[in-house]
Each structure stands twice: as structure tokens, then as C-alpha cells.
Amino acid sequence: MNNLPYRAKLLLVSVYVLAAGVAVWAALYDHPAPDAPLWELVTLAVLAIIAGGNKVQVIGRDKAHENGSLTLGFAIIIASMLRAGPLAAVAIGCLSCLSSCLFPKRQPFLQVSYNLALTAVQWWAAGLVYIWLNMGELAVEAVHTLPAAALAGLTFFLINSAGVTGIISLCRDVNPLPLWKETVFGTGPVYLVGATIIALAIVVFRGDLGLVLLVGAPMAFLAYHTYAVNSQLAEERQRRIEVLQRSSAEINSLNERLQRAMAETHHRVKNNLQVVSGLIELLIMDGAQNISENELRRLNQHVRSLAVLHDILTQQARSDGHVDSLSTKDALDRLVPLLRSVTGSRPLTYFVDDTILPISHGTSLAVLLNELVSNAVKHGGGSIDISLAVVDDQARLEVADDGPGFPADFAYGNATHTGLELVENVSRYDLHGEPRYENRPEGGARVVVTFPLRPEEELVA
């Protein structure tokens, strides 16, 4: 209750006070003698409990709104009011209200208490109006009973609609008058006519059995039919809610994947541009006044390799949303055709253990392969062999050729070669690995780079 707006609290307390006043008034009121036997009132009470808050559409076809509908319990309760007076209407009305509040779904205590208090107020007021207009008694006379019952039903509806639409609107902190007017004009006439028909039935069938057959049996059938229809609609509504929830979860998942892919794409483009910038910077630092055609081709090869990796990861993001790693086999299968365009007529073979690499490792591996193959083409001879083996958490990249091999006095520190500087930088600082330059026993040069498969931050942790 603490969370309710002030005006909603005020209405709530007002209804509680009125209900307490009804209890005192009912205790002191000189009730007219009931015109119905006890068994008839018990039957009506049972029917009211069964009917509960179920409604039947009387006029109109708009299923999204309740305009034109009639609460089944209303017909039963007003019959008990005409037969036994205001107190019977309050008692049976509260039983019907309690039934609708607890089944099929239990309402919160505050909502149940408010509905019970409002039920007591509206049926007591309706009963007093009926007694007053029916000449102060429960005797059935068509000239008095029919208009008295009609106005009693209207009194009930006006108080009920004001209480229900009022608490709903005030809890939402909006003006309740528009909703109340819509309810009154849409459903008020139905209750007016319904009360009149019930009164007419009592006038025509003065006997107890006639009343039960005319009112009780149809009401029981309508209650059961309405319950069955409402249960089916509730199941269908629940199925639709579950479908919407699943669809919403899938949309949220796709949205998260898209956001991750976009963020990683921006990060990858930035890194790739930094790699290209670094390659250009190495050429500038090499001191060449004029960059040769071969150097430009080598730079172009690096850019194309980075584009291949970018394409692999973009397709991967579309299929499964994974944009933070890639397969070594997928990467080499796409890179080797580019490398063969560099080797020309010289044979190029490759072997790879398939494993998953972080994106940063994939970019560095592409740059490293391009540079080592370019060096093998430029300084070596014969076939070029590439292998990537994985042992535990270490990867071993090897590029070898059948050429003359490294000179006997070769040492990286004494070599002034832009390509080797790039190999050193990428191997040591990007892959956190160790490069080795050696000759194969069978002849030819071989460069071996061993590096950890996990990023550096994981190794530090």
C-alpha cells in the first residue's frame, strides 16, 4: 500500500470506511422478512460461487474489451436480493467475489480486501434502493418491482464501475473519468436490462421451483460454459506469451551478438590499420629513398591477408556470433591461395594442426606467414614448406625452403633486413614467442617461431 499514489490510497481507505459503515448499518437495520426459503438461498449462494467473476458477452463483438458483457454472478446475486433483501445480496455477493479473487489465480491480499469491501458497499446500496422503491418490502408487484430492480441494478453498476475504474486509474496516476464514462456507456445498459429481466422472471414465476429453473439452471450452464471458454483462452494466451518470450530472448541474443560483432569489427579494423601503418613505418626507417616495386607488392600482400582474416571473422559473426577467435585451419586454407600467388611456379605445401587462436594471434600469424614466405621466395630456392604444429598450449610455426640456407656467420643482430626486423617484432612482441633461424640437415633455410596459444593477459593471470 505504501507504493500507491496518494489519491489511490484515499479511495482505498474510503471504501474500507464505507464497508465498515455497511456492517454497522446492517446490524442495526430492521430487515424485511425474506420471501425465499433457506434452501433457495443456499442454492443461489452455490451458483454465485460457481459463477464467480465469469462474464458473458451480451452485445458487441470487441473481444479486446469488456464493454457489453455481463457478470454471471450479478444475475444470481440480484435474484437473491429481490428474494431476501440487501443482507442476502451482500453475503452472496461477497462469496461470489471471493471465488473470483481466489480462482483460477489468487489475487494479492490488498486487491482481495478492496474487492470485498466494494462488493459489500455496492450490494448494500443496491438493496436499499430496491427496498425503498418497492414500497419498503420484498413483496412482488410488477408495477413497483420492475423499476425498483432496474434502478437497483443500475445503482450497483455505477458504484462498481466507479470503484473499479477509479482504483485502476488512480494506481496508474491518470484521470479516472474517461475510463469510467467509457465503461458506463458501454456496459451500463446491459446491467439495467439484466436486472429488469431477473425481476420479470420473479414476477412471472412466483414459486420457488420456477425461480430456480429459470434463473439457476441457465446461470449454472453459462457459468460452466464461460469457465471452459475462459480456460481455453487462458491456455492460448499463455502459449502466445511463451512464444513471445522465446522470440524476445532470441532477439536479445541476436542483438548482443551484433553489438559484440560491431565492437570487435571496429577493434579489428583499428588493429589492422595499425599493422599496415607499422609496415609502412618499417619501410621508411629502412632508409630507402625510393620504395621498390617488390616492397610495394609485399605491402599489398599483407593488406590482402588482413582482408582475408577480416572476411573470415565477419562470416563467423553472422553464423554463430563468435568474433573473438578463429580456426587455424580456416585461416591457412584462405591464406595459402594468396601465398601461392607470391611463390609463382615454386611448389608450396602446408600442414596445420587445427586449433583456435585469439584474433590478435590470427592477425600476427598472417603477417608472419607473408613475411617468411616472401623472404623464402626472395632468398631461397626450391619448394616452400609451411607447418603449424600444436603441442599442449604451445604452437610451432615453421617455414622452410630448399635454397642455399643462411650463411655460416648469420646472426639476426648483424642483419639489416626490414623483413627480418618485422619477423622479430611480430614474433616477440605480438605473439610473445621466440624465433629461430637455422639450416635444415637436408639443405635449405628454416625459420621456426614458437609461441603460446593463450593471450599474454591470460598467462599473466
N, C-alpha and C positions, 0 to 999 in steps of 0.2 A: 504493500500500500504506500510505502514511503516514496516509491518511484513514480506514483501517479501525479499528473498535474493537479494544481490546487482546485480548479473547478470540478474535476472528476471526483476528487475526494469529497467535495462539498455535496455533490449529487449522491454519492455513495452513503454518506452519513445521513442525509435527508431521508433516503429510502429506508434505512435502518430505523430511524426515529418513527417514521410513519408506520412501519411494520409493528414496532413496539406499541404504538397507539392503537393499532388494529387489535392486538392481543388483549389490551385492557378493555377496549370498547366491546369486543366480542364476549368478554367475561361478564360485563355489566348489562349487555343488550338483552331486551326481552324478545327472544326469538319466537317467531310464529311456529305453530305445530307443523312438522313435516307432513307432506302429502304422500310420501313413499315409505314402504316398509323397509326394514333393515336389510333384507336380502337384496333388494333392488339397489340400495346404496353401495353395498359390498360389491355387487356385480359391476356397477358403474366405476367404482374405485379400481377394480382389477382391470377393466377395459382401459381406463385412463393411464394406468401404469404401463400396460402393453403399448398403447399408442405413443406415450412419451412426447417427444418433440417432433415426431414424424409429420411431414406435411404432404398434402396432395395438391397438384396444380389444378385449379378450378378454371381460370381463364388465362389467356396469353400462352405464348409458346417460347418465351425467352427463358431458357434453362439456366442462363448465367445469373439471373436474379430471382428473388423470391416473390416478386410482385404477382398478385393474382393467386397466391397459394393460401391454403387454409390448414392450420394446425389441427390434426385429428383429435388431440386431447381437448381442444376448445369445444367441439360439439358435445363431447361426453360430459365435460365439466358444466357447461351451461345447462344441460339437461338435469344434472344433479342440483344446480342452483334453483331451477324452476320447480323441482320436486321437493327440495328440502331446505332451501334458503341459503343465505350468504355463508354461514359457517360451514355447511357441507361443501359449498363451492371452494372455499379456502382450503379445507382439509384435502379434498380430492385433487384440487389444483396443485397443491404442494407435493402430493405423491407423484403426480404426472411430471412435474418439473424436476423432482429429484431423480426420477427414472431417466429423463433425457440428459441430466447432468452427469450421471454415472455410467451410462451405457449408450453407444458402444465404447466411447472414450471418456475416461474420467476427467472432469474439469478441475482446475485449481480451486482450493477452498474458498478464496475470496470471490471467485466467479459464482460458485455454487450458492454461497450465502447471499450474495446480491440477488441472484435469480429467485431464490426462495422468498426473500423479503419483498421483492417486486411482485411476485405472484400473489402473496397474501394481500398486499395493498390493492392490486387491480381487481381481484375477485371479490374482495370485501366491498369496494366501491361499486362494482357492477351489481352485486347482490342488493345493496341498499337502494340503488336506482330502481331495480326491478320491484322491490317491495313497495317503494314509495309510489311508483306509477301504477302498481297493481292493487291500489287501494289498501295498502298496508297488510296484505295477507297473501297466501300461496294458492288461494282458490283459482281454478282455471276458468276464466271468462274471456272469450275471444276478443271482445271489444277492448278489454284492458290488457290482457296477457300478451297479445301480439306486439303492440307498440312498446310495451314495457320491456319485453325480451329483446326487441330490436335495439332499443336505446341502451339497455344493459350491455349487450354485446358490443355496441359502439363505444361505450364507456371503457369497457375492458381493453378494447383495441387501442384507443387513444392513449391510455396510461401505459400500456405495454410498449407501444411503438415509441412513445416519448422516453421511457426508461431505457429501452434497448439502444435506440439510435443515439440517445443522449450520452450514455456511458461510452459507447464506441467512439463517437466523435470527440468527446472531451478527453478521452485517453490519447487520441491522436492529436489533440490540441487544435481542433478545427471547429468551425461553426456548425452546430448540430441541426440548425433549422432546415437547410436544403435537403439533407438526407431524411429528416422526419417528414417534410412535405411530400417527398417522392414516395415514401412508404405509405402515407395516409391516402394519397390519391390512387396509388397502385393496388393496395390491398384492403383498405378500409371498407369499401362496399361489399367485399366478399364476406367479411365478418358480420356486417349488418344483415345481409341476406341469410347467412348461415344461422344466426341466432333466431331469425324470424321463422325459418323452416323448422328448426327444432321445436320452437314454441307451437307452431301449427301442428306438428306431429303429436305433441302432448294434448292439444285441444281436441284433435280428432280421436286419438286413442287414449281415452281416459284410464283404461285398465292397465294394470302393471305389465301383463304379458305383451300387450300391444306395444308398449313403450320399449321393452327390451328387444322385441323382434324388429321393430322399425329402426331403432337407434343403435342398440347394442351389436346386433349381428353384422350390419353393414360396417360399423366402425371397426369391429374386430377384423373383418375381411380386409378393409382398407389399410388397417394398421399392419397386418401381415404382408399385404402386397407392397406397401410402401417400404417396409423394412427390407423385403427381398430386393426391390429395385435399388434402394439406397446402398445395400451391401454390395450389389454388383457394381454400382457406380463408384463406390469407395475402393473396391479392388482395382477397377480400371484406372482410377485416379492414382492409386499407389503405384501401379505399373508404369504409368506415364511419368510420375515423379522419379522413379528409379531410372528410367531411360534418360530423363533429363539430367539426373545426377551423373550418370555414366558419361553422357555426352559432354557435360561441363568439365568432368575430370579429364577427359581426353583433350578437350580444347585447352585447358590449363596446362596439361603436359606438353602439348604441341607448342603452346606459347612460350613455356620455359625453354624448350629445346631451341626454338627460334631465337630467343634472346641470347642464349648461350652461344649459338652458332654465329650470330651477328657480332657479339663481343669478341669471340675468338677470331672471326674473319678480320675484324679491324686490327686485332693484335698481330695476326699473321702478316697482313699487308704491311704494317709498320715494320715488323722484323725483316721481311723480305726486302723492303726498300733500304733498310739499314745495311743488309748484306750487300746489295748492289752498290750502295754508297761506299762501303768498305773496299769492295773490289776496285772501284774507280780510284779510291784514295791510294791503294797499293800501287796502281799503275803510275800515279802522279809521283809518289815517293820513290819509285824506281829510277827516276831521273831522266826518263826518255823524253826528248824534245818532241819527237813525232811518234805517236802510237801506231804500231804496225797493224796491218790487216789481220794477222793472226791473233793479236791481242784483242782486237775488237770481236773476232769470231769467238774467242774463248769467253769474253764477257757476255756475248749474246747467248752462248750455250748455258751459262749459269742462269741467266734470266729465264730461258725456256724451261730449265729444270725446275726452278722455283714455281713457274706457272703450272707445271705438271702436278707438283705436290699440292698446290692450291686447288686444282681441279679435283684431285682425289679426295681431299678433305671436304670440299663443297658437296660432292656426291654422297659422301658418307653422312654428312649432316642432314641431307634430305631423306636418307633412308632410315637411319636409326638415331640421329641426334648426337652421335659421338663425334666431337670435334677436337678432342684434346689428345688424340693418339692416332697412329696409323700402323698398318701391317708392313713389315719389311719386304715381304714378297710382293705385295701390291705395288709398293714404291719402286722396287727394282724392275718389275715387269713393265712398268710405264717408263722408267728412265733409260733402260737398255736400248730401246729403239733410237733415242736421241744420241746416246753414246756411240752407237754404230754409225750414225751419220758423221761422226768425227773420225772414227777409225778407218772409214772408207773400205778398201778391199782387204784390209787386215782382219783375220778372224778374231771374234770376241766371244768368249764363253763366260758363263757366270753360274754360281751355285749359291743358294741362300737358305739358311735356316729361318723359317718363318717365326717371327716374334712381334711383339707390339712395342713400338717406340713412342716416346713423347714427341709432340710436334716439333719442339726445338731441336731434338736429335735428328728428326727426319730432314729438316732444312739443312742442318750442318752436314749430314751424310750425303745429301745431293751435291752440295758444294765440293765436298771432299772427293767424291767419285769423279766429278767433272774434271777437277784439277789433276788427279792422279792419272786418269785415262789420257788427258791432254798431254801430260808430261811423258807418258809411255809412248804415245804416238810421235811426239817431237824428238825424244832422245833414245827410244828403244827400237826394237825390231821384232818381227815375227808376230805370233798371236798374243793376244792380251787376255789374261785370265783374272776374273773377279770372284771372290768368295767372301761370304759373310757367315761366320760360324758363331753359335751361341753356346756358352758353357756356363751353367749356373746363372749368375747375374752379370756376366761379362760378355761383351761382343768383340769379335776379332775380324776386322776388315782387312783383306789382303788384295792388292793389285800387283800383278807380275807380268813381265814380258819376256821375250826370247832374244832381247838385244844384247849389247856388249856389257851391260851391267854398270854399276857405279865404279868410278876409279878407285884404285887401291888406297889412295890417301884421302878419300871423300870424307868430309865431316860437314854437318849442316852449318855449324858456326862459321866455316870458311867459305860457304857458298853464298853467292849474291844472286839469288834467283827468286823473282817475285812469286812464282808458283809454289816453291818450297816454303817460302815465308807464309803463304796462305795456308798450306798444309799444316805447318806448325801451329799457327794461330787457331785454326779450327779444331785441330786435334786436342790441343792442350787447354784452351780457354773456353771453347764451346762445348766440346764433348767430355772435357776433363779426363782425357785419355793420354796415351803415351805412343808416339810414332817411332818406328824403327826403319832404318834404311839399310838394306842388305842385298847380297847377291845370292841367287839360288845355286845349289850344288850342280844342277844340270845346266846352268848358264842363264843369264838374264838378271835384270834387277827386280827387286821385290820391296814394296813398302807395306808394312804391317802396322795397323793402328788398333790398339786395344783400348776399349772404353767401357765404363759401367752403363748398364741399361737404364738404371733409375736416374732421375734428375739429381742435381747436386744437393738441392734443399732436402730431399728425402734421405740422402746419405748422411748429411749433417745431423738431421733429426735422429 
